[in-house]
Amino acid sequence: MAADSSTATQRPAGDSADTLHLARWTVTSGSNANSRGAVVISAGDHQWEASAEGNGAIDALFRAVDGALKDVLTGHPRLVGYVVRALGDAPDAEGRVTITIAPPDGAEGARASGRYKGEITSTNIIAASIEAYIDAINELLAEEHWQGATETAGNRKRAKVSEPTAKAQRAELDEEAGRIDTTDWFNH
């Protein structure tokens, strides 16, 4: 089974440069292999990416988030609650996923305590799970003692390019190279 982030969900929007946004995710899962998940997470001008294997699609995605944000959180959050509730009685009914996390084991001082909750409603439980996990992490990062964590661990991968330098950084096209037939490879 392969799933991706194309399913729409209902979630609160944050405007802070420290707010994490799940830009993309993908997961592959099946009965004969470990699941594999990959995520791209952004905040302001920064972007973090990771992939991981896990025991099921959701575990693989949570591990990928943990890998991507290990420098932001100096560890990974502890999952202390995971609840899925059906909001209807049909197979295509929406479900509500509620995630509760605690700070990473290695956190010290004020950063070491608290419980943070994320909740998302969607017809795609995998999407709702990963987005609720990110929302719970955003709740943690919204605390005063976590302010600036994304900036400190930032990497400027999404830095905006201004117009004067955009042209210089744009890829050059070789107009004389001719047309490339992208379907030719399949004909071999």
GICOR-V514009 format. One record per backbone hydrogen bond with DSSP energy under -1.0 kcal/mol. CO is the residue of the C=O (numbers start at 0). NH is the residue of the N-H. If there is no record, write none. Layout:
co->CO nh->NH
co->CO nh->NH
This chain:
co->0 nh->28
co->2 nh->26
co->9 nh->120
co->15 nh->18
co->20 nh->22
co->20 nh->41
co->23 nh->39
co->24 nh->4
co->25 nh->37
co->26 nh->2
co->27 nh->35
co->34 nh->53
co->35 nh->27
co->36 nh->51
co->37 nh->25
co->38 nh->49
co->39 nh->22
co->39 nh->23
co->40 nh->47
co->41 nh->20
co->42 nh->45
co->44 nh->157
co->45 nh->42
co->47 nh->40
co->49 nh->38
co->51 nh->36
co->53 nh->34
co->53 nh->55
co->55 nh->59
co->56 nh->60
co->57 nh->61
co->58 nh->62
co->59 nh->63
co->60 nh->64
co->61 nh->65
co->62 nh->66
co->63 nh->67
co->64 nh->68
co->68 nh->72
co->69 nh->74
co->77 nh->101
co->80 nh->99
co->82 nh->97
co->84 nh->95
co->89 nh->92
co->93 nh->86
co->94 nh->121
co->95 nh->84
co->96 nh->119
co->97 nh->82
co->98 nh->117
co->99 nh->79
co->99 nh->80
co->100 nh->115
co->101 nh->77
co->103 nh->106
co->107 nh->110
co->108 nh->111
co->109 nh->112
co->115 nh->100
co->117 nh->98
co->119 nh->96
co->120 nh->9
co->121 nh->94
co->123 nh->127
co->124 nh->128
co->125 nh->129
co->126 nh->130
co->127 nh->131
co->128 nh->132
co->129 nh->133
co->130 nh->134
co->131 nh->135
co->132 nh->136
co->133 nh->137
co->134 nh->138
co->135 nh->139
co->136 nh->140
co->137 nh->141
co->139 nh->142
co->142 nh->145
co->143 nh->146
co->145 nh->148
co->147 nh->151
co->148 nh->152
co->150 nh->153
co->155 nh->158
co->161 nh->165
co->162 nh->166
co->164 nh->168
co->172 nh->174
co->173 nh->176
co->183 nh->186
co->184 nh->187
